[in-house]
Amino acid sequence: MIRFAYSILVIPALFLAACSSQNVTAGNAGATKKIAISTIQAVVRTVPASFEETGSFVADESSDIAPPVAGRVVATPVNAGDFVREGQVVCELDHRDAQLHLDQARAQLEQAQSAVRQAQSRLGLNGEATFDANLVPEVVAARANYESAQASARLAAADAKRYENLVNSGDVSRSAYEKARTQQETADAQANASRQQFEAQLNAARQNYRGVEMSQASLENFRSQLAQAQKALDDTTIRAPFAGSVTARPVAVGEYVATTNKVATVVRIGILKLQLQTPEQRAANARVGLNVVARVSAYPGLDFTGKVTAINSSVDPNSRIFIVEARFDNPTAQLRPGMFATAHVLLPGGADAVFIPRSAVIHDKTTDSYQIYTVSNGAAHLRVVVIGEVEGDSIRIDSGLTGKETVATSNLGDLFDGAPVESHS
């Protein structure tokens, strides 16, 4: 009887305790506190139409400089990172042998020039006058002798003719006539000898001029040898082919280099080319002349502008991409070859884009994703979005929002999907 009575007393007590517990739980649920947040309406703006691609900057010109001749390095006046002007020395080779060959060639040329001058002087030439065999002094003298002998022969012939008439009339003796005939024959012989002498001198002058021509040909040959020796000496001094930056200098003093070795690499970076890896679906949109806006991680928030200058006409059959090349002026050398860039190729016309404050975006490092909270019906709702470029305090949302949403901008760390919120603008 006692146990039964105890049971009757305990059961109602347990029932009352359970009811009391349920009432407390219900009271707590009804009193859950809402999270106070600030909100803002997403904004839709018209922005220039574009497509985004990635790529790397390459130098406008790049030259691996090799020596024109083999030799031992005696000086390396530049280092990697230096800026060089066009024609500036980047490496020097031992030039002693080349200098000796040049000195020898110069001496041979001087001898040849002296020989030509002597040959010309014998012919009465001064190096500028046109050759005329009749003006050679020996020829001039021989011609004068020949002309004098001809005159004497004509005079002797006239005297002989006169004596012939006189002997026929009996006015002179035949012995006088014979004497006149003998003088005529002597004068004719002297004229003939003078003519032969004149022709011999004329031929000798012409032959001597051929000797001058041969001396001049020899002179040109020595000039060519001198030029080659000068070039061989010049080739021992290796110069920059254009103005740019030295990116490599793999040789050192004392090292022997062949014509296949690289002594320095020079790149021109005043203008850089950005080679964008573009999927074939963009082929219809890509055109030469389009403006390009690029960003690199080294300068966050800084835009670099360029222009499409070339489009590869073929698509890689494996990756299904083609190369769009844009040129960028780089006067301050902020951009460097090899930098990775994200670029927007701007298309004609415009497109609608959704923008929200940067403060509304959360970067989840675990998943490397970007998240926001939209607010509707008094609750926060988690969304994963794809972000675009940043414009001041706003950021473009490329995917995940339509532009009609209200987003949370404060106390984001306290929010979770479905959290009750009390919002104010």
Summary of the structure (lengths in Angstrom):
residues: 425
radius of gyration: 53.1
end to end distance: 70.6
largest distance: 219.3
contacts: 1233
relative contact order: 0.19
helix: 38%
strand: 35%
